[in-house]
Amino acid sequence: MTAADTTSQPVDDSRRISVLLGLLFGLGGLGSSSAAVTLALMSDDFGISSGLAAWAISLYVLMLAVTTALYGRISDLVGFRAPMLAGLVLMSTGALVAAVAPTFQVLLGARMVQGAGAAALPTLGVAVLSSRYAGEVRGVAFGRLAGVSAAVGCLGPLAGGVVEAAFGWRAVMALPILGALVLPFIWRALPTGGSGAKLDVVGAILVCLTAAGMVLLVQSPSAGLLVAAVGAVMLFAGVPAVHATVRRRPDGFLPVEVIRNSTVVRTAVSASSIPASWFALLIATPAVLLAEGWEAWQVGVAMVPSAAIALTVPRLVGPMLRRIGPGRSVGAAALVASGAILLAALGAHFASATILVVGIVFVTVAFGLGQPALSAVVGDAVHENVRGVALGVSTLLFLIGGSIGSAVIAGLSGPLGMTGALLLLAALPVLGLLVLAPTLRSVDVEAEAEAA
């Protein structure tokens, strides 16, 4: 599809497709945020500790992160329909098995399958929009996808609390099955063309194992020394193996033109601080409020304002991407995220629900701007033949940022207190800006030239 073709797509079409893709993306996130409120009941039912029950979330996030690049690369080769269908089948199957799991071990396996399927949704969602639209229409579509997905994610605790109260915690595990109902409405909008090349299976396995090692190492503060050791071995053995594979096959699973593209890598690393802040507050806010005696459904209601704000952010994203450029938009989102974390630290210190809610509203704004800005930068920085894997790699780094945020809260809120953990995390977006700075001007100059 040429640039002329993409710009001719009607705005109504982009609105419908981006909302549906955002709903799918959000349901993938819902698999984590809704399940978080069921851990206590799950642990009682299976007779396990709360720390062990938390692996139902950790393994889901692990698989969600490490398989994103796989879906992106497959979409480059065969188009979007097959990997999207495979992802939704895996997510729905995993959700169904988790809902009826007779043992905790079966539930963990099902959650891993569910996460591996849900990984298709963020990568393929932004790749589909990037392939169908251009210019301001694409920027608005990116913003709408991010806004809808963030809104659904914010409503996860409320949905989980209500469903759990009515039907039990097992019904909450099944909620992501709803994603299968969306597929028929977007099927015809999913492009089918690809390069036709064969998948570099060895490269795919090595990249996924290395990424898994990175995520395990990030999560080790809350998971223990054994997980840290396993993650370190996988990471430090995997990096040279991946490097050797890329040298042998520069056009293989991880194309050299993607990993050597400083714009892609620096922007993704910088933007990863935004989901780190968002995931941190999705954990910290309920933790503080529940400790103050709130019920799960009340915590869910407290998240409603952030969900409402998430639906309004897309109106600002398109104009902002056009006026200041996607690179500067990533930087602005990082600053907002840092301010939101500082507000939340204040709210945690004083146990103030109002301040916490304001903090999560601001971090939702940051997420709603940062995710589409990252997609715009990466989509413009690479050739269309490797756009899927480039978006997959950037999404992988984005989700690893989320793992960092959740790991800091889960692992350090004990020794440092919730306030101390949040203050430590507030420095991460500032460090991200330092990473982004060397390429900031060139990114937005290129974007302005393309718009002109």
N, C-alpha and C positions, 0 to 999 in steps of 0.2 A: 504494500500500500504506500503510495507516494505522499509527500507532504501536502500536495494539492488535494489529494483524496481525503486526507485526515482532517484538513481544515474545513472541508465541505460537510462534515458530519454535523447534523442538526444538534442544537443545544439540548433539546428535549431528550434526544437519544443519549447524550452523555450524562444527563441527569439520571435517567432511569438505570443505565448500566452501572454508573458509579455508586448509586444507592444500593443496588443489589449486591455488587461486589463488596461494598463496605459492610453490608449485613453479614455476608459470609465471613469476612475478615473478623468482624466482631464476635460471631458465634465461635470462631476458633479461640479468641481470647476469653470468651465466656466459659469455655471449658476449664480455665484456670480460676478466674475470679469468682465464679459461682460455687465451685467445688471447695474453695477456701473456708466457707462458712460451715461445711459439713464435717470437717476433720475430727472434731470432738466426738460426734455421734458415730462416725466411722470407726474411730479407735475403740470406743466402747463396744461396738458390735463385734469387732474382730478380736477384742481382747489384746490390743497392742498399745504401745506408748504413743503420745501425741507426736513425738519426734519421728518415730517410724511412719506414722500416718502421713506426715508431711511429704514423704517420698512420692505419694500419689500426685502431688503438685510438681515436685522437682523433676521427676522422670518425664512427665508430660512436657514441661518447659524444655528439658534437654532435647527430646526428640523434635519438638517444634523448632528449635534453633538449628540443630545440626543437619536437617534434611532440606532446609530452604534452598540452598544452592543447587541441590539435586533437581528439584522441580524446575528451577530457572533454566538449568542447562538442557533438561529434556524438552522444555518448551521451545528452545532455540532449534532443536533438531526435528521435532514432530508437530509443532504447533501447540495450542493451549487446551484443546478439548480432552485429549487422552489423559494428560497429567491432572487436569482439574477433576475429571471423573474418578481417577484412581485415588486422589486425595480425599474426595468426599466419601467414597466407599470405605476407605480405611478409617476415616474419622467416625463415620456412622457405626461401622462394625465395632470399633473399639469402645464407643460410647455405650452401645447395646450390651456388650459383654461385661463392661465395668458395672453396669446397672444390675446385672444378675450374678455377678461373680460370687462363687461359693467360698472362696478363700482370699486373703489379702494378696497372696502371690499372683493369683489369676487376675485380680484387679490391677496390680502393677503392670502386668504384661499388657492388659487391655488399654491401660492409660498410655503406655508407650506407643502402641499401634494408633491410638487416637491422636496423639501428638504428632506422629509421623504423617498422618493424613492432614491434620490441620495446618501443617507447614506449607501446603500447597496454596493456601488462601492469600496470605499477605504478598508472597512473591508473584504469583500469577495475576493477582488483582491489579497491582501497579503495572505489571508488564502488559496486560491487556489494554489498559487505558493509554499507556505510552505508545502502543502500536496503532491505536485507533484514532487518537486525537493529537492536535498540535496547538502551540501558542497558548492564548489565554484560556481557551476551552479546556485544554488539557490541565492547566493549573487549577482551574475551578473543579474539574473532575477529581484530581488528586486530593484536593481539600475536602471534597464531599465524602470520598471514600474514607479518609482519615477521621473525619468528624463522625460519620455514622458508626464506624468501627469503635471509636473511643466511647461513644454514647452507649453502645451495647455492652462494652466492657465495664463501664461504670455502673451499669444496671445489674451486673452479674451478682453482686452480693444481695441485692434486693430480690432478684429472681430466685437465687439459691435459697434465701430465707423463706420466701413465700411457698415455693415448691416443696421444700423440706418440711415445713409446718403442715402442709396439706397431704403430702404423699410419702414423705420420708426421704432420707438422704440418697437412696438409690435412684430415685426419679431425677434428682439433680444431675447425676452422672450421665443420664440419657439426654439432657437438653440439647447438646450439639447435633443430635440427629435431625433437628429442624433444618439444618443446612441443606439436606437432601431435597427439601421442598423448594428451595430457591433455584436449583440447577436448571429445571426446564425453562425458566423465564430468561435465562442468560445464554442458553446453549447456542443459539444461532449467532449470538454476538461474539463467540469465541473463535478467533482465527485458527485455521487448520494448517496453514503453510509452515514449513520449516526447512532447514537446510538439507534434510535427508541423510545427514552423516550418522555414523554409528556412535553410540555412547561409549566413552572411554570408561569402562567398568572399573578397572584398577584405579584410575585416577579418582573416580567417584567415591570408592570405598576409602581410599586414603584420606581424602578431604573430609569425609564425614567422621572418620575415626579421630582425625586431628581436631576437628571442631568439637567433637564430644569431649576430648581431653581438656580443651580450653574451658568449656562450660563446667565440667566437673571441678576443675581447679578453681574457677570463680566461685562455685557453690560450696567449696570445702570449708569456709569459716563456719557454716551452719551444719555441715555434714560430717566433719571429722577428719582425722589424719589419714585413714585408709582411703577415703575418696580423694583426698589431696594427692596421695601417692599414686593412685591409679591414674588420675588426671594428668599429673606431671609426666608419668611414663608415656602415656598416649600422646601428649602434646610434644614432648621433646624428641620422641622417636618419629612422630608423624611429620614434623616440619621438614627435616632433611629428606624424608621419603617423598613428600609432596614436591619439594624443590627439584629432586632428581626426575620425577615424573614430568614436571613442567618442562625441564630441559630436554627430555627425550621426546615429548609430544607437546610442542608449544601451542598447538591448536586443539589440544585434548580437552578433558573435562574442565580444567581451569586454564583458560586461554591466557597466554603471557601478556597479551595486550590489555587485559583487565587488571591483573595484579600489579602491573607496572604503571598503571594509570594513577598518578598521584592525586588527581582530582577525585576519582572514585574512592580511593583508600582513605585519604585525609578527611573527606566530607563524611564518609560513613563512620569513621572513628569518632569524629567530633559529634555527629548527630546521635551516637549511641548513648551519650550522657542524658539525652532527653527521655528515652524509655526507662533508663536507670532511675530517674527521678519519679516518673509516672508509676512504675511498678512498686517502687519503695513506698509511695504514699497509698497505693492500693492495699498494701499490707499494714503500714504503720497506722493509718487512720482507723480501720476497724480494731486493731490491737489496742489502741489507746481508749477508744470508746467502749469496747467490751470490758476492759479493765475497770472502767468507771461504772459498770453495772448496766450498760445498754443491752437490749435484746438484739439478736441478729437482724430482725426485720427493721428495727429502728436505725441500725447502722446503714442498711440498704436505702432507707428513705433519705438519710443524710447525704447519700451519693447522688441523689436525683438532680440537684442543681448543677453538678458537673456534667451530667449527661445532657441536660438541657443546653448548657453552654457549648458542649461539643457539637450540637446540631446547628448552632449559629456561626461557629468559627469558619466553615467553608465560604461564607459570604465575604470574608475578609482575605482569604488565602489567595485567590486569583489576582485581585488588584495588588496585593502586597508583593507577590512574586514578580509581577510586571513592573512595579515602581522601584523596588530596591534590589530585585534580583534574587534567585534562589539561594545563592551562597550566603548573602547577608541575612536572608530569612532564617537559614539554619542558625546563624550566629545570634539573631534576635530571639529565636526560640530557646536557645541554650541559656541566655541571660534570664528570660522569664522563668525557666525551669529552676535555675539557681535561686531566684527570689522566692519561688513557691516553696522550695525546700526550707529556706530560712524561716518563712512564715509558719510552716508546719512544725519546725523545731520549737518556735515560740509557743504554738498551740499545744505541743506535747508537754512542754515545761509547765504550763499553767493548766493543763488538762481542759483546754477550751475547745469545745466542739465548733464554735463559730469560726475561730481562727483556722482550725484544721480544715473545715469545709472551704473556706476562702483559699487556703493553700492548694487543695486538690482541684479547685476550679481553675486556678492559674496554671497548674501543671497540665491540666487538660487542654488549655489554650496552647501551651507550648507544644504538646504532642500533636494537636491538630494542625499546627503550622509546620513543625519540624519534619514530620514524616513525608508530607507531599513535597516539601522543599528538597529533601534528600532524593526523592524519586525523580524530581525534575532535573537535578544536577546530574545524577547518574545516567538517566535516559538520554541526555544530550551529550554526555562525555564519551560514549562508545558507539561503535557501529551496530546497526540493528541486528546483525547476525549473532552478536554476543550480548545483546541487551538483556536477555533473560537471565543468563548466568551472572552478569554484572549486578542486576537488581537482586538476584539471589544472594550474592556475596555481601552486598550492602545490607540486605535484610538480616543476614546472619549476624553481622556485626551489630546491627540495631538491636536484635533480640538478645545478644550476649550482654549488651548494655542493660537490658531488663533483668538479666540474671544477676548482674553485679548489684543492681539496686536491691533486689530481693535478698541477695546473700548478705549484704551489709546490714540490712535491718534484722534479718533472722539471726545472723551470727554475732553481731556486735552490739545489738540493743541490750543484751544481758550485761556484759562487762562495762559498757559505756553509758548505758541508759538510752532510752529512745531519743532524747534530745541530743545526746552526744553523737549517736550514730547518724542522725539527720544532719547535724552540723558538718560532720566529716564528709557526707555525701554531697553537700552543697558546693564543695570545691570542684567536683568532677566536671560540671559544665564549663567552668572557667578554664580548666586544663584542656577541655575540648576546643575552646576558642583558640588556644595557643597552637593546637595541631592544625586547625583550619586556616589560620592567618596567612601562611605562605601562598596558598592557592586562591584566597578569597577574591582578589581583584580579577584574576584571569577568568575565574568561573563566571562572574557576573558580566564581564566584558563580552565573553562568548555568547552568553544568553541574550544580551542586548543586541548583539550583531545579528543573531538568528531572528529575533523579534522584528528587527528593522527590515 
